């Protein structure tokens, strides 16, 4: 009996423990419960917000002082060490449309973690006696932030605060970080650009993706005044298009759609051009920071057979193992969930290649076989794979390359 117990102990010690991340479901419309749940988040966790109105303290005024409960990043635990290596978080509204979940007076200001904010609405409103308006999203400290299917509304600032270079309010500000805005709308209320002197998004970071999104009612829709300085002296077209993907957006309802040197912005080109039989290589994870500190390059390449209309193809690693795997399937401790999006129109299904050594390294000591699965937004389905040299190869399940591919052990 002692020998049996010893053997069991050795087996337990030899096999790594893969603990599923926690899914925190907030009580619908309960602002205090949202703050409580955010205080509990750990690496790769998920926060789900059911439909409801989450209204934060609208009396706080920085000119007077006090406590601002709408600072949602401040509600999260402090991240120690380099944040871009240590912490990932998914925050998702569970309504059928993004307007089902409304956060009023909430901000995401320097969360110090890689975060995806998805399927919800943020409303910035004047607070306190002076009518102070907080910017909804600010990203800094070497992290990545994704706004996916998100609506953001900010007031027109008639008497703006914190003015700099004639621009006095920025709905989104990206500093030393990477950010993405996909399938989202960011607008002033009302969306009349002549009424204010504010900016939709100002970028001073290390990579930006804005795809199929609308910015409306701003003096400047996108402000690239700072980032272009990096490319004006010695433009590297390849590097520019790896890190900056601006495609398929509606910026027409702004006084200045894009404030940047056109000699630089004219170099933007989609990575999936019209043509046949070629590879799309060197994908940079939209959530990962900088090649000097992180490993943002994804171990993936795609072979397209016949592209009828050019477009942009992007991939990012979802921060959490959500939707949760089916019973009997094990997610890696660093979830191997890859979100694919493409605006290109292709005639045939594409082949996707995953580098063997990279994928295997995510499952050290875990028994079972690797399994690829596709999530269509409702259910999981298995995707066949084969070995092709140093790569695993699958056929993307749909011609339109949009969806979630995850890798498990079973």
N, C-alpha and C positions, 0 to 999 in steps of 0.2 A: 504493500500500500504506500509506504514512504517513497519507494522507487517510482511508482506511478505518478505520485504527486510531484516528484522532482522533474520527471520528464515533461509533465504538463507545464510546469513553471518555466522550463527551458524553452518550450515551444512558444509560450506567451512572450517571453523576452526576445525571442529571435524574430518574431513577426511584428513589423511596425504596426502601431495602432492608428487607424484612420478614423478619426472622430468627425462625424458629420457636423458641419457648421449649423448654427442655430438659426431657425426662422422665427423672427419676432413679429407677431401679428398685433397691430395696434387696435385698441377699441375704437370703433368707428366714430369719428368726429371728436375724439377725446384728446385735446392738446396736451394735457398733463401726462397722459399715458404714452403719447409719442415721445415726450421728453424723457420719461422713465425708461422706455425701451431703448432709446438711443444711448442712454448711460450704460447699457449692458452689452453693447455690441463688441464683438471680437473679430479677429481676422476671418474673412470670407463669410461673414454673417449676412443675413437678409432681413430687411425691415419692410413689411407689407402694410400698406395703408388702404383700408377699405374706403368705399365712397363716403364722403362727408366733408363738412367745412371745418377746418382746423384754424381757429382764429387766435392769434397771439396778442400779447399786451400791446395795445396801440397808444398807451399813455407815456411810454418811455421816451425821454428826450435826452440826448447826449449832452446838451447844453446845461442840463440840470443835474444829471447823474441818476444812479439807481441801477437796477438789474434789468437786462433785456432778455426775456425768455425766448424770443424768436431766433436767437443765434443758435441754430441747430448743430453746427460744428462744435460749438462750445459745450454742448450737452454730451458729446461723445467722450469716451475715455481718452486720456492723453496717450499719444503714440510715442514710444521710446525708440531711439535709433533712427536710421534713415527711413522715412515713411514710405518711400516708393518701393522698398523691399519688404516692409513689415505688415502692411494692413490694406485690406481690400473690403469694399462694402457695396452692396446692392440695395437701393431704396426704390421701391416700385409701388405705384398705385394699382389697385386691383379692380378698378372700375372698367366698364366696357369701353369708355372713352376717357381722355385725359381730364376733361372738365368735371368728371365725377368726383375727383379729389382736389380740393382747393385748400392751399396753404396761404393764409392772409397774414402779412407781416412777418413772414419767416425768411431767413437768409441762410445761405451756405457760404461761409467766409473762412477759407483756409482750413479745410477739414484735415489736412495732414495725412491723407490716405487716398488711395485710388478709389474713386466712387462713381457708380452709375446711378443717375437719377432719371426715372423713367415713368411715363404715363401718368403725369400729374400736372397741376397748374400752380404757379407761384404768383401772388399779387403783392406788389410793393405799394404801400400807402403812406401818406404823411402821418407822422406820429408826434405826440407831445404838443405843448403850446407853440413851439416854433415850426411845427410841420416838417420835421426832419425826415428825409427819405433815405433809406438804406439801399445800397445796391444789392440785388438779389443773389448774385453769385460772384465770388472772387476766388481765384485759384492761384496758389503760390506754393513755395516750399518743396519744389521738386515732386509734385504729384500729378495725377491725371484725373480729369473730370469729364464725364460724358453726360450730356443732356439729350435724351432720346425720347421722342414723342412727348415733348414738354412744352407747356405754354407759359410764357412769362409776360406779365403786364406791369408797366411802370407808369407813374403819372408824368404828364408834361411838366417840366420844371420851368415855370415862368420866371421865378427869381432864384436862379440856381445857387447851390452851395458848393464849396470845395472846387472852385473853378481853376482850371489849368489849361493854358494855351487856348482859351476861348471855349473849351468843352468842360461842362460843369457837372455832368452826371453820366455814368456808364452803367448800363444794365448788366453787362458781363465784363469783367476785367481779368485778363490772363497775364500773370507775371512769369516768374521762373517756373514754368510748368508746361504741361501738354493738355489740350482740351479738344472736345468734339461736340458739335451741335448737329443733330441729325433728326430730320422729320419734325422739326420744332418751329414754333412761332414766338418771336420776341417783339413786342410792340409797345409803343406809348399809347396812352389813353387820354384823348382820342389820337388816332394815328395820323396826325397832321404835322409834317416835319417843320413847317414854318412857325409853329407855336413855341418850340423849345430850342434849347441849345445843348442837347445831350447826344450820347453815342450809344449805339446798340452793343457793340463789342469792340473792346480795345485789346490788341494783342501785343505783348512784349515777351512772349514765351519762346518755347523750343519746338513748337509744332501745333498745328491747328487744322481741324477738319470741320468744314461747314458744308453739309450736303442736304439738298431738298428741304431747305428751311426758309422761313420768311422773317425779315427784319423790316419793321414799318414804323414811320412816324419820327425818325431821328434826324438830327442834322447830319450825322455820319452813320451809315449802316454798319460798316466794318472799318475800323481804323487800324491800318497797318503801317502807320507812320514810322514806328520804331523798328519793326522787324525787317523792313526792306533795307535798312542800313547795312544789315549783315550780307546782303546779296548785291548791293549796288556796285561795290568796288570790284568784286570778282564773282559774277553770277555763276553758280553751279546749278545748271538746270536740273540735273538728276537729283541732287540733294534737295533742291527746292520742292520738287514734285513728290519726293518721298515724305517730306515733313508737312507740306501744306497742300490740302485738298479742298478746293473751293469749287463746288460744282452743283448746277441745277437749282440755284437759289433764286428767290424773288427779293431783290433789293431795290426795286423800282420806286417804292414809296418812302424814300429818304431824300433829303436835299443832295447829299453826296453818297452814292451807293457804296463805293469803296474809296477810302482815302489812302492812296499809295502811289508810288511811282509806276506809271503804266509800262515802262520798259521792263519792270520786274513782273508785274501781274500778268503781262502778256505772255510770259513764259509758262504760266499754268497750263497743264495739259492732262487729260484723263489717262489713267494707267492701263485702260482696256480699249485701245483704239479699234476702229473698224478693220477687219482683216481675218485671216484664216490661219489656223495651225501654229500658234505661238504660245510661249509661256509668259505668265505674269509673275514676276519674281520680286523678292525683297520687300515683303510687307512689313511695315512698321506698325506695331500694336498701337492703336489710337489712344490707349490709356497709359502707356508706359512713357517714361520721361525722356531721358537723354542718353545718347550712346556713351557719354563719358562716365555715367554712373550706373546705368541700368542695362538690361538686355532687351531692348524694344523690338528687335527683329524676330519675327515669328518663324517657326520651323516649317513653313508652308510655301508651296508654289502651286500655281494653277495653270493647267493647259486648256486653253479655249480652242474650240474647233472652228467656229464660224460666227464672228461678231458682225451683226448687221448694222448696229448703231453703237457708236462709241459711248463710253461711260466710265465712271469711277468705281473700282472694286476695293472694298475695305474689309478688314478683319480686326476684331479685338477679342481678347480673352475676358470672358464674363467673370466678374470678381468672385462669384459664389456658385456653388453647385445647386443652381436653381434654374428651372424646375428640378425638383429632387429626382434622383435616379430611381428606376423601378426596383422592386425587391430583388435581392440577389446580385445586384450590380454595385460595384464599389467605385466611388470617385477618388481620384488622387487627392492628397492633402492640399495641393495646389491645383484647384479644379481645372481640368482640361476641357473647358467649354469655350467654343469658338463661335462668335457671332459673325456671319457673313452678310454683306450687303453689296449689291451691285446695281448701278443704274444703266449698265450696258444691256443691250438687247441681243441675245444670242439665239441661233437657230437650233443648236444641239446642246445637250447636257455637257458640262465641263468636268474634267478630271482634276481632282484635288490630291496633292501629294503632301504627306507629313513625314518629316525626317525621323527615321527609326530611332536613332540614338537619343534624340531629344525626348521623344514620347516615352521610351522605355525608362529613361532616367526619372520620370515622374512617379513611377510605381515600384520603388526599390523593395525587394523582398515580398511583394504581394503576389500570392498564388493566383492562378486562373489565367484565362486568355483575354487578350485585348478585344474589346467590342466597340465599334463605332455606332452611334445612334443619332437620329435626326429628330428634332422637335418642331412640329408644324404650328406651334402656338397652342395646341390642345393636347396632343399625345406624342409619345415616343414611338419610333419605328427603327428597326435595325438596318444598318447600311453595310453591305458586303465590302470587304477590303482584301487586297492582295499585296504581296511583297513585290516591289519593283526596284531592284538594286538596293540602294541605301534608303529607300523610301517605302512607306505604306501608301497605297493608292486606293482611292474610292471614286465613285461617280457621284457627283452632287445630285441629290434626289430630284431636283426640279431644274428646268431650263433657266428660270429666273433665280439667280444665285442669291437668294435672301433666306436666311434661316439660321438655326442653331445646330451645330455639329458638336457632339460631346463624345469623349472617349472614356470608357470604364474598363474595369476588370470584372469578370464573372466566373 
